[in-house]
């Protein structure tokens, strides 16, 4: 959505040079192809201001969308950081659990060694109550005495080594456990910090959405007023034709751009906001304007298409003529008040932006058959007859 809108705005801004007229976002302009100017000067000024407000509010909404996108990315990054930290914490907890098992195993071994040592200590203590002379006297020979002495010394040394080993193991395991628990505590603090940041980001994102909602409401309100003014013009067109608009055919007349879509998602079609029909996948300006410089499904685009279709080529004085009412002044082709006299003739009426039709047939009674697009502000094809009186009020361009 955002890229489509930017393309539209980019070309609309460019069209404020000579091309604003080319586009004619409407020949029918934003007023549904007036036969007459149904709006007062104040209403025209109001509509212009509303359209400027809509563009400004849309720009602000675009900026908020970019900001929201950045916030969303930041939240995603924080989520990834939290996931990493959680994995670290899980691994740390496993390490603590493993150390706890080792400590329990070492503790069991310690108890076992204590029991063995207790027996050895008692043996040494009992042996220690016997003097060396008594031990020698009770021994069968000197060899047995030496063995007893070595055994006692060996038991004493084993007691000492075992106690040192167990003490070292206990200190080592305790240090490791303290280290892991500290790491675990640091990770918990980091996770709390990231969670706090995520909460703040979500708060900002919520605020951003609130601002966007407020802008959407303003744009909707302004667009509704523009639609109301445009409807007034369409109603005036209806009266000019005796009270009824001719029936229309969406995409009819063999017009090759009849399938262009409304480039403003969320807006009704018809009338499609600002009559911006086009092709979202195309690059600017062809996403919004045809090869002759006119807005798709607008009356100028149809008239240019029909002239080229009849002649088989694009004649001089057909492209980039601006609003429909400007065609007689900007073209190099023959301009007069006679609907006859050309292979391809268009009929132009005045008004705020004017309207242009292709003359299909000229009858002996002075009436004419014409075809056009977007006469009802709906971007569709119509073919109908104008009375001699209606035809006499028009200006004709002959190619």
RODO-2510 file (C-alpha; in nm, 4 decimals, decimal comma):
residues 399
     n   res          X          Y          Z
     1     x     0,0000     0,0000     0,0000
     2     x     0,2578     0,2447     0,0760
     3     x     0,4559     0,1999    -0,2456
     4     x     0,1403     0,2496    -0,4606
     5     x     0,0601     0,5711    -0,2825
     6     x     0,4124     0,7051    -0,3164
     7     x     0,4067     0,6414    -0,6909
     8     x     0,0812     0,8308    -0,7194
     9     x     0,2056     1,1263    -0,5181
    10     x     0,5381     1,1347    -0,6949
    11     x     0,3761     1,1754    -1,0315
    12     x     0,1076     1,4087    -0,9074
    13     x     0,3817     1,6340    -0,7688
    14     x     0,5636     1,6194    -1,0998
    15     x     0,2416     1,6973    -1,2799
    16     x     0,2212     2,0332    -1,1081
    17     x     0,4589     2,1457    -1,3808
    18     x     0,3174     2,1418    -1,7306
    19     x     0,1995     1,7878    -1,6711
    20     x    -0,0681     1,8628    -1,4157
    21     x    -0,2822     1,9420    -1,7021
    22     x    -0,1562     1,6438    -1,8945
    23     x    -0,2687     1,4065    -1,6287
    24     x    -0,6013     1,5576    -1,6001
    25     x    -0,6494     1,3199    -1,3271
    26     x    -0,9512     1,3899    -1,4605
    27     x    -1,0477     1,5514    -1,7578
    28     x    -1,3391     1,4912    -1,5737
    29     x    -1,1060     1,5941    -1,3184
    30     x    -1,2034     1,5629    -0,9607
    31     x    -1,5486     1,6790    -1,0482
    32     x    -1,6834     1,3989    -1,2565
    33     x    -1,6647     1,5545    -1,5980
    34     x    -1,8758     1,8652    -1,5707
    35     x    -2,0886     1,9876    -1,8522
    36     x    -2,1285     2,3050    -1,6505
    37     x    -1,9598     2,4382    -1,3442
    38     x    -2,1980     2,3280    -1,0702
    39     x    -1,9777     2,4481    -0,7834
    40     x    -1,9515     2,7987    -0,6461
    41     x    -1,6133     2,9700    -0,6214
    42     x    -1,6129     2,9049    -0,2448
    43     x    -1,6880     2,5362    -0,2983
    44     x    -1,4124     2,5035    -0,5565
    45     x    -1,1697     2,6693    -0,3155
    46     x    -1,2923     2,4441    -0,0337
    47     x    -1,2426     2,1324    -0,2416
    48     x    -0,8910     2,2412    -0,3405
    49     x    -0,8041     2,3017     0,0256
    50     x    -0,9499     1,9660     0,1275
    51     x    -0,7432     1,7924    -0,1391
    52     x    -0,4296     1,9665    -0,0092
    53     x    -0,5216     1,8604     0,3446
    54     x    -0,5719     1,5022     0,2313
    55     x    -0,2306     1,4989     0,0623
    56     x    -0,0615     1,6491     0,3693
    57     x    -0,2357     1,4055     0,6036
    58     x    -0,1448     1,1164     0,3754
    59     x     0,2192     1,2272     0,3878
    60     x     0,2030     1,2322     0,7683
    61     x     0,0469     0,8897     0,7635
    62     x     0,3284     0,7664     0,5373
    63     x     0,5835     0,8940     0,7874
    64     x     0,4010     0,7179     1,0688
    65     x     0,3942     0,3995     0,8643
    66     x     0,7718     0,4161     0,8237
    67     x     0,8106     0,4838     1,1949
    68     x     0,5781     0,1967     1,2768
    69     x     0,7809    -0,0288     1,0517
    70     x     1,1009     0,0716     1,2346
    71     x     0,9379     0,0122     1,5704
    72     x     0,8121    -0,3260     1,4569
    73     x     1,1618    -0,4203     1,3428
    74     x     1,3026    -0,3089     1,6783
    75     x     1,0463    -0,5206     1,8607
    76     x     1,1388    -0,8206     1,6446
    77     x     1,5075    -0,7685     1,7247
    78     x     1,4291    -0,7502     2,0937
    79     x     1,2281    -1,0693     2,0661
    80     x     1,5284    -1,2377     1,9060
    81     x     1,7559    -1,1113     2,1840
    82     x     1,5181    -1,2435     2,4459
    83     x     1,5084    -1,5823     2,2725
    84     x     1,8889    -1,5955     2,2723
    85     x     1,9049    -1,5007     2,6374
    86     x     1,6432    -1,7581     2,7219
    87     x     1,8500    -2,0258     2,5509
    88     x     2,1542    -1,9146     2,7489
    89     x     1,9555    -1,9288     3,0688
    90     x     1,8294    -2,2765     2,9806
    91     x     2,1842    -2,3942     2,9147
    92     x     2,3013    -2,2333     3,2365
    93     x     2,0288    -2,4059     3,4311
    94     x     2,1307    -2,7388     3,2794
    95     x     2,4870    -2,6730     3,3832
    96     x     2,3725    -2,5973     3,7370
    97     x     2,1665    -2,9164     3,7398
    98     x     2,4679    -3,1182     3,6187
    99     x     2,6871    -2,9653     3,8859
   100     x     2,4266    -3,0414     4,1494
   101     x     2,4367    -3,4071     4,0431
   102     x     2,8173    -3,4081     4,0595
   103     x     2,8059    -3,2470     4,4007
   104     x     2,5554    -3,5071     4,5217
   105     x     2,7735    -3,7858     4,3842
   106     x     3,0828    -3,6337     4,5434
   107     x     2,8936    -3,5973     4,8689
   108     x     2,8022    -3,9661     4,8618
   109     x     3,1623    -4,0555     4,7877
   110     x     3,2675    -3,8274     5,0705
   111     x     3,0391    -4,0107     5,3133
   112     x     3,1766    -4,3421     5,1939
   113     x     3,5330    -4,2240     5,2360
   114     x     3,4495    -4,0911     5,5773
   115     x     3,3331    -4,4355     5,6806
   116     x     3,6497    -4,5957     5,5425
   117     x     3,8610    -4,3304     5,7004
   118     x     3,6819    -4,3780     6,0278
   119     x     3,7776    -4,7432     6,0277
   120     x     4,1339    -4,6611     5,9302
   121     x     4,1565    -4,3913     6,1905
   122     x     4,0321    -4,6324     6,4555
   123     x     4,2866    -4,8859     6,3353
   124     x     4,5638    -4,6320     6,3499
   125     x     4,4465    -4,5130     6,6864
   126     x     4,4506    -4,8683     6,8238
   127     x     4,7867    -4,9353     6,6684
   128     x     4,9059    -4,6056     6,8021
   129     x     4,8378    -4,7208     7,1597
   130     x     5,1034    -4,9893     7,1170
   131     x     5,4603    -4,8818     7,1612
   132     x     5,7200    -4,9644     6,9061
   133     x     5,8808    -5,2126     7,1486
   134     x     5,5474    -5,3805     7,2112
   135     x     5,4788    -5,4003     6,8380
   136     x     5,8232    -5,5471     6,7847
   137     x     5,7755    -5,7937     7,0670
   138     x     5,4387    -5,9085     6,9370
   139     x     5,5677    -5,9546     6,5840
   140     x     5,6852    -6,2923     6,4742
   141     x     5,9868    -6,1404     6,3088
   142     x     6,1329    -5,8145     6,1949
   143     x     5,9617    -5,8422     5,8563
   144     x     5,6172    -5,8531     6,0150
   145     x     5,7045    -5,5515     6,2291
   146     x     5,8104    -5,3555     5,9205
   147     x     5,4877    -5,4523     5,7418
   148     x     5,2771    -5,3291     6,0317
   149     x     5,4668    -5,0021     6,0447
   150     x     5,4357    -4,9498     5,6694
   151     x     5,0627    -5,0301     5,6809
   152     x     5,0050    -4,7758     5,9523
   153     x     5,2019    -4,5118     5,7643
   154     x     5,0193    -4,5983     5,4419
   155     x     4,6783    -4,5669     5,6071
   156     x     4,7717    -4,2314     5,7543
   157     x     4,8917    -4,1026     5,4175
   158     x     4,5744    -4,2265     5,2463
   159     x     4,3625    -4,0506     5,5034
   160     x     4,5461    -3,7275     5,4404
   161     x     4,5245    -3,7532     5,0585
   162     x     4,1589    -3,8459     5,0622
   163     x     4,0661    -3,5590     5,2892
   164     x     4,2582    -3,3148     5,0698
   165     x     4,0948    -3,4526     4,7554
   166     x     3,7451    -3,4270     4,9003
   167     x     3,8101    -3,0784     5,0319
   168     x     3,9388    -2,9625     4,6927
   169     x     3,6383    -3,1158     4,5157
   170     x     3,3967    -2,9410     4,7475
   171     x     3,5655    -2,6044     4,6944
   172     x     3,5768    -2,6583     4,3176
   173     x     3,2134    -2,7527     4,2906
   174     x     3,1082    -2,4698     4,5168
   175     x     3,3037    -2,2186     4,3079
   176     x     3,1517    -2,3515     3,9865
   177     x     2,8050    -2,3400     4,1303
   178     x     2,8543    -1,9820     4,2508
   179     x     2,9827    -1,8828     3,9074
   180     x     2,6877    -2,0336     3,7234
   181     x     2,4363    -1,8873     3,9656
   182     x     2,5931    -1,5449     3,9154
   183     x     2,5732    -1,5903     3,5386
   184     x     2,2129    -1,6979     3,5729
   185     x     2,1361    -1,3894     3,7787
   186     x     2,3033    -1,1638     3,5192
   187     x     2,0963    -1,3241     3,2430
   188     x     1,7757    -1,2776     3,4370
   189     x     1,8587    -0,9091     3,4808
   190     x     1,9354    -0,8767     3,1098
   191     x     1,6069    -1,0418     3,0222
   192     x     1,4174    -0,8077     3,2513
   193     x     1,5876    -0,5110     3,0847
   194     x     1,5019    -0,6305     2,7363
   195     x     1,1451    -0,7028     2,8425
   196     x     1,1220    -0,3468     2,9689
   197     x     1,2509    -0,2151     2,6351
   198     x     1,0030    -0,4293     2,4482
   199     x     0,7220    -0,2932     2,6621
   200     x     0,8307     0,0609     2,5762
   201     x     0,8498    -0,0217     2,2060
   202     x     0,5015    -0,1687     2,2142
   203     x     0,3782     0,1416     2,3904
   204     x     0,5254     0,3581     2,1147
   205     x     0,3808     0,1292     1,8511
   206     x     0,0395     0,1581     2,0108
   207     x     0,0758     0,5358     2,0186
   208     x     0,1796     0,5336     1,6529
   209     x    -0,1289     0,3342     1,5638
   210     x    -0,3444     0,5816     1,7535
   211     x    -0,1956     0,8691     1,5548
   212     x    -0,2522     0,6828     1,2307
   213     x    -0,6124     0,6163     1,3299
   214     x    -0,6627     0,9883     1,3983
   215     x    -0,5165     1,0783     1,0582
   216     x    -0,7290     0,8135     0,8901
   217     x    -1,0368     0,9693     1,0470
   218     x    -0,9398     1,3153     0,9189
   219     x    -0,8639     1,1828     0,5697
   220     x    -1,1915     0,9946     0,5653
   221     x    -1,3843     1,3034     0,6715
   222     x    -1,2128     1,5260     0,4136
   223     x    -1,2544     1,2657     0,1399
   224     x    -1,6224     1,2376     0,2228
   225     x    -1,6624     1,6135     0,1767
   226     x    -1,4741     1,6036    -0,1561
   227     x    -1,7004     1,3173    -0,2664
   228     x    -2,0007     1,5261    -0,1669
   229     x    -1,8825     1,8169    -0,3825
   230     x    -1,8052     1,5836    -0,6710
   231     x    -2,1502     1,4275    -0,6394
   232     x    -2,2979     1,7743    -0,6712
   233     x    -2,1176     1,8147    -1,0033
   234     x    -2,2332     1,4730    -1,1253
   235     x    -2,5892     1,5661    -1,0367
   236     x    -2,5542     1,8853    -1,2427
   237     x    -2,4288     1,6739    -1,5340
   238     x    -2,7331     1,4544    -1,4958
   239     x    -2,9646     1,7546    -1,5169
   240     x    -2,7848     1,8825    -1,8255
   241     x    -2,8791     1,5579    -2,0019
   242     x    -3,2427     1,5777    -1,9032
   243     x    -3,2222     1,4235    -1,5598
   244     x    -3,0577     1,0891    -1,6327
   245     x    -2,7046     0,9733    -1,6983
   246     x    -2,6792     0,7202    -1,9805
   247     x    -2,6154     0,3625    -1,8759
   248     x    -2,2475     0,2762    -1,8645
   249     x    -2,0381    -0,0360    -1,9260
   250     x    -1,7322    -0,1006    -1,7074
   251     x    -1,4293    -0,1504    -1,9302
   252     x    -1,6461    -0,1167    -2,2406
   253     x    -1,5833     0,0272    -2,5843
   254     x    -1,2771    -0,1862    -2,6541
   255     x    -1,0699     0,0566    -2,4442
   256     x    -0,7416    -0,1189    -2,3717
   257     x    -0,7077     0,0384    -2,0266
   258     x    -1,0583    -0,0404    -1,9083
   259     x    -0,9166    -0,2860    -1,6528
   260     x    -0,7146    -0,0227    -1,4643
   261     x    -0,7821    -0,0455    -1,0890
   262     x    -0,8239     0,2131    -0,8177
   263     x    -0,4793     0,2897    -0,6764
   264     x    -0,6129     0,3893    -0,3348
   265     x    -0,6745     0,0703    -0,1320
   266     x    -0,9663     0,1026     0,1027
   267     x    -1,1505     0,3571    -0,1105
   268     x    -1,4711     0,2822    -0,2975
   269     x    -1,4507     0,2256    -0,6712
   270     x    -1,6382     0,4040    -0,8059
   271     x    -1,5606     0,6821    -0,7641
   272     x    -1,2021     0,5964    -0,6556
   273     x    -1,0278     0,8730    -0,4699
   274     x    -0,9204     1,1515    -0,7059
   275     x    -1,0093     0,9238    -0,9991
   276     x    -0,6670     0,7605    -0,9737
   277     x    -0,7105     0,4418    -1,1735
   278     x    -0,3986     0,2666    -1,2891
   279     x    -0,1624    -0,0290    -1,2601
   280     x     0,0104    -0,0728    -0,9212
   281     x     0,2815    -0,3012    -1,0617
   282     x     0,3923    -0,0502    -1,3261
   283     x     0,6570     0,2130    -1,2638
   284     x     0,5741     0,5846    -1,2482
   285     x     0,4329     0,7555    -1,4518
   286     x     0,2786     0,4678    -1,6468
   287     x     0,1183     0,3323    -1,3320
   288     x    -0,1173     0,6323    -1,3440
   289     x    -0,1031     0,7841    -1,6941
   290     x    -0,1330     0,6493    -2,0466
   291     x     0,1145     0,7071    -2,3293
   292     x    -0,0611     1,0311    -2,4266
   293     x    -0,0301     1,1819    -2,0782
   294     x    -0,3849     1,1272    -1,9491
   295     x    -0,5272     0,9426    -1,6493
   296     x    -0,6557     0,5915    -1,7167
   297     x    -1,0353     0,5550    -1,7350
   298     x    -1,0731     0,9342    -1,7563
   299     x    -1,2415     1,1079    -2,0510
   300     x    -0,9180     1,2464    -2,1972
   301     x    -0,7555     0,9020    -2,2065
   302     x    -1,0576     0,7559    -2,3843
   303     x    -1,0722     1,0395    -2,6374
   304     x    -0,7008     1,0060    -2,7190
   305     x    -0,7330     0,6277    -2,7424
   306     x    -1,0310     0,6524    -2,9769
   307     x    -0,8623     0,9075    -3,2052
   308     x    -0,5552     0,6843    -3,2404
   309     x    -0,7757     0,3776    -3,2896
   310     x    -0,9599     0,5410    -3,5826
   311     x    -0,6543     0,6997    -3,7463
   312     x    -0,4081     0,4206    -3,6781
   313     x    -0,1464     0,6628    -3,5471
   314     x    -0,1055     0,9463    -3,2957
   315     x    -0,1665     1,2762    -3,4739
   316     x     0,0008     1,6067    -3,3800
   317     x    -0,1851     1,8102    -3,1235
   318     x    -0,3282     1,5134    -2,9320
   319     x    -0,0867     1,4442    -2,6478
   320     x    -0,0440     1,6268    -2,3185
   321     x    -0,3113     1,8890    -2,3752
   322     x    -0,4083     1,9204    -2,0079
   323     x    -0,7625     1,9425    -1,8735
   324     x    -1,0399     1,8748    -2,1229
   325     x    -1,1495     2,2383    -2,1320
   326     x    -0,7899     2,3313    -2,2327
   327     x    -0,7782     2,1046    -2,5367
   328     x    -0,9126     2,3633    -2,7853
   329     x    -0,6470     2,6134    -2,6767
   330     x    -0,3503     2,3752    -2,6573
   331     x    -0,4016     2,1621    -2,9675
   332     x    -0,2547     2,2347    -3,3108
   333     x    -0,5478     2,0580    -3,4816
   334     x    -0,8467     2,2316    -3,6404
   335     x    -1,0955     2,3722    -3,3875
   336     x    -1,4462     2,4924    -3,4758
   337     x    -1,8148     2,4587    -3,3843
   338     x    -1,8987     2,2050    -3,6543
   339     x    -1,9100     1,8360    -3,5508
   340     x    -1,8507     1,7270    -3,9115
   341     x    -1,5354     1,7598    -4,1139
   342     x    -1,2770     1,5236    -3,9673
   343     x    -1,1847     1,1586    -3,9657
   344     x    -1,1605     1,1671    -3,5889
   345     x    -1,3453     1,4408    -3,4030
   346     x    -1,3816     1,5112    -3,0326
   347     x    -1,6366     1,7334    -2,8630
   348     x    -1,5280     1,9505    -2,5733
   349     x    -1,7418     2,1199    -2,3072
   350     x    -1,6353     2,3741    -2,0481
   351     x    -1,6803     2,3855    -1,6737
   352     x    -1,4343     2,3524    -1,3889
   353     x    -1,2216     2,0997    -1,5754
   354     x    -1,4300     2,0333    -1,8794
   355     x    -1,5222     1,7091    -2,0495
   356     x    -1,4240     1,5585    -2,3813
   357     x    -1,6143     1,2997    -2,5870
   358     x    -1,5410     1,1215    -2,9120
   359     x    -1,7924     1,1930    -3,1910
   360     x    -1,9088     0,8595    -3,3276
   361     x    -2,1807     0,9818    -3,5664
   362     x    -2,3269     1,3092    -3,6892
   363     x    -2,6941     1,3020    -3,7880
   364     x    -2,8879     1,5175    -4,0316
   365     x    -3,1011     1,6754    -3,7599
   366     x    -2,7929     1,8161    -3,5911
   367     x    -2,7818     1,5587    -3,3140
   368     x    -2,4646     1,3586    -3,2589
   369     x    -2,3712     1,0221    -3,1139
   370     x    -2,0779     1,0363    -2,8739
   371     x    -1,8779     0,8002    -2,6547
   372     x    -1,6823     0,8794    -2,3415
   373     x    -1,5416     0,7541    -2,0106
   374     x    -1,5977     0,8736    -1,6554
   375     x    -1,8881     1,1062    -1,7310
   376     x    -2,0563     0,9890    -1,4116
   377     x    -1,7386     0,9959    -1,2033
   378     x    -1,7329     0,6170    -1,2184
   379     x    -1,4578     0,5521    -1,4750
   380     x    -1,6807     0,3561    -1,7116
   381     x    -1,7733     0,3655    -2,0805
   382     x    -2,0842     0,5297    -2,2217
   383     x    -2,2261     0,5786    -2,5704
   384     x    -2,5251     0,8054    -2,6165
   385     x    -2,6839     1,0761    -2,8296
   386     x    -2,6832     1,4518    -2,7678
   387     x    -2,9605     1,6652    -2,9104
   388     x    -2,8889     1,9312    -3,1675
   389     x    -2,9224     2,1959    -2,8976
   390     x    -2,6731     2,0168    -2,6730
   391     x    -2,4369     1,9535    -2,9644
   392     x    -2,4413     2,3190    -3,0672
   393     x    -2,3015     2,4219    -2,7276
   394     x    -1,9846     2,2155    -2,7756
   395     x    -1,6474     2,2895    -2,9351
   396     x    -1,5036     2,0377    -3,1821
   397     x    -1,1446     1,9388    -3,2550
   398     x    -1,0800     1,7568    -3,5844
   399     x    -0,7823     1,5228    -3,6327
***
